[in-house]
Amino acid sequence: MRTLLLSLGKLVVTAASFSVPRRMRARFRQEWEAEMVHHTKATAGVRPGLGMIRHATGAVPHALSLVRAEWRWDSMLSDLRYALRTLGAHPLFVLAASATLAIGIGANTALFSVLDAVVLRPLPYSQPERLVTVFESQLTVGGTRDGAAPGNIIDWKRDAKTLDSLTAWWVESTILLGDGSSDTEEI
């Protein structure tokens, strides 16, 4: 159990060491591991072993404080200049990356706009959960859903006891032919 905890602690220390600047990494990693091994030898059992893991995770805030101390404006500006020089040397890459980002952002924006309008926003009615769709089906022809005849809609509106209101719409399209085959138009 102790070896498992020790290797887990070394793994934590190794992960924390990657956040330390490269020139300081080996020294701090050696220091943290030595401290962890010393803590392990001084204690026995599982509970102190878990304390050793907690002690190993103390390397993470120490590493972050070292990184924070290394952040300076002049080094950040130097990194920014280097990045701009590198991007200027590879304009095709910049164009491809920019196009990919633009297409991805545009597609996500369009998808979210549709999703927001259709799914996320409530319908503009006072009680949208009470809306129903009414179809007419002809059992003699196979029972398919068909649009209702205008006369039936008027009768339903007048005679319905379970509906507060009834509204209908009709969509019809046909093709208007002109003199030749090229000037046909759907209306």
Disulfide bonds with the S-S distance in Angstrom:
none
